[in-house]
């Protein structure tokens, strides 16, 4: 937590700089909605629904603070709460500069249990239409194809490319992919972003994909940048000494240090930290203004290398 909450609240997403998602310019600090529908771990059948008004306040505050890149999915839900429907209720009619990115592939049943990934054009179209209904849109700004495994993405990405040609989708991206899958998708349609797990302690393979995206001008959008190995359960492991040292010296949170380090990995890196708490949201956005020194980066790079 920063030492001056008033100063933190005044920092907007504009301080993080900008990057283009296709033809849309967004601030590099965005907002991820996975944690919004519930308190505690996400993506579990019996999650405790978050207070509705609290969730709506977080979304509206994010936009007030300049966030214009929101990440969501139809499978982000808990009993009584759906991220997409919260976005619709809080933010519609949508601002012209707001980019709402969603993802398809994974699916959950009505009880919250995971079901088989969508692999056919028919099921992928059904998921796209589900997102359209829930968000109250006639097109989706950006759809990421989420992948499990290393097999071909051609049929699935091709199906989404057809929906893009039909006007249901504006831009396409990939999630949880390997370099060969990115290369394969690019032969089918433009890829404007790659969403993969990344943060301090990520694998060399993820470093390599971040580098490839930078060379090709593709946005790299890390998820679990704060939670790390805790993934959807949230951050839980002890922080490396280097992260704690930088946080204490700067009088900021370790989460802010992690976000700032991630943004320093390249101008094409976009952050989408998620929270259901307004104060945490403001701290996350303020991390976009945190400029790390060469000495601090060296310390954190050492923590990253393990």
Buried (B, 14 or more C-beta within 10 A) or exposed (E): EBEEEEEBBEBBBBBBBBBEBBEBEBBBBBBBBBBBBBBBBBBBEEBBBBEBEEBBBBBEBBBEBBBBBBBBBBBBBBBEBBBBBBBBBBBEEBEEEBBBBBBBBBBBEEEBEEEEBBBEBEBBBBBBBBBBEBBBBEBBBBBBBBBEEEEEBBEBBBBBBBBBEEEBBBBBBBBBBBBEBBEBBBEBBEBBBBBBBBBBBBEEEBBEBBBBBBEEEBBBBBBBBBBBEEBBEBBEEEBBEBBBBBBEEBEBBBBBBBBBBBBBBBEBBBBBBBBBBBBBBBBBBBBBBBEBEEEBBEBBBEBBEE
